[in-house]
Amino acid sequence: DLAVRFGKKLIIQDVDSVEATVYPVLRGDKVQQDGRNSLRVYHVSRSALPLTEPHIAAVLCQVNFTTSAASLTQQLVQAALCQEKPQLEIRRGELLRREEELKMSLHQLQENVLQELANATGDILQNKELLASLNETKRSSSAISESLEESA
């Protein structure tokens, strides 16, 4: 009750379903005494199945911390790789950074194209500077896409 009134954090453990008395709190119908809307409600459950009732899903943000076999496998491979071949792990890290840089470059190119098209005046098919810029962007985008496909 104090957490709701004063906008604190409320942790409800071992939740299998949400009680009807909590719905107004989740919807934000309760008003805090100081007027701040900083209440955070955390439902903790050991169940792997999420709360799927539509009226609950509409007001909750569900985070699933369940460990999967694929993620454990990836962590084990990474640990073994670090132990056995540290230079390969260093190379893998460099490749991942490069891939992220390429993705960011591709996104930036897309943003630039949209900006240029938005700022274009007159007939865009007659604007030679715009067409040259779009062709250059297309070449760069193709090169980046090919690099990303090779790294995958």
CORUR-V911106 format. One record per backbone hydrogen bond with DSSP energy under -1.0 kcal/mol. NH is the residue of the N-H (numbers start at 1). CO is the residue of the C=O. E is the energy in kcal/mol with one decimal. If there is no record, write none. Layout:
NH|CO|E ; NH|CO|E
//
This chain:
5|1|-2.4 ; 6|2|-2.7 ; 8|3|-2.3 ; 10|40|-3.3 ; 12|42|-3.4 ; 15|44|-2.4 ; 22|19|-1.7 ; 26|22|-2.3 ; 27|23|-2.4 ; 29|24|-2.7 ; 33|5|-2.6 ; 40|8|-1.9 ; 42|10|-3.4 ; 44|12|-3.0 ; 56|53|-1.2 ; 57|53|-2.9 ; 58|54|-1.6 ; 59|56|-1.5 ; 60|56|-1.2 ; 72|68|-2.0 ; 73|69|-2.4 ; 74|70|-2.3 ; 75|71|-2.2 ; 76|72|-2.3 ; 77|73|-2.7 ; 78|74|-2.3 ; 79|75|-2.3 ; 80|76|-2.6 ; 81|77|-2.7 ; 82|78|-2.3 ; 83|79|-1.9 ; 84|80|-3.0 ; 85|81|-2.1 ; 89|85|-1.5 ; 90|86|-2.1 ; 91|87|-2.2 ; 92|88|-2.7 ; 93|89|-2.3 ; 94|90|-2.1 ; 95|91|-2.5 ; 96|92|-2.4 ; 97|93|-2.2 ; 98|94|-2.6 ; 99|95|-2.5 ; 100|96|-2.2 ; 101|97|-2.4 ; 102|98|-2.5 ; 103|99|-2.3 ; 104|100|-2.3 ; 105|101|-2.4 ; 106|102|-2.6 ; 107|103|-2.3 ; 108|104|-2.4 ; 109|105|-2.5 ; 110|106|-2.1 ; 111|107|-2.3 ; 112|108|-2.5 ; 113|109|-2.3 ; 114|110|-2.2 ; 115|111|-2.4 ; 116|112|-2.8 ; 117|113|-2.5 ; 118|114|-2.2 ; 119|115|-2.0 ; 126|123|-1.2 ; 128|126|-1.1 ; 131|127|-2.3 ; 132|128|-2.5 ; 133|129|-2.3 ; 134|130|-2.7 ; 135|131|-2.4 ; 136|132|-2.3 ; 137|133|-2.5 ; 138|134|-2.3 ; 139|135|-2.3 ; 140|136|-2.6 ; 141|137|-2.8 ; 142|138|-2.4 ; 143|139|-2.3 ; 144|140|-2.4 ; 145|141|-2.6 ; 146|142|-2.4 ; 147|143|-2.1 ; 148|144|-2.4 ; 149|145|-2.2 ; 150|146|-2.2 ; 151|147|-1.9 ; 152|148|-1.1
//
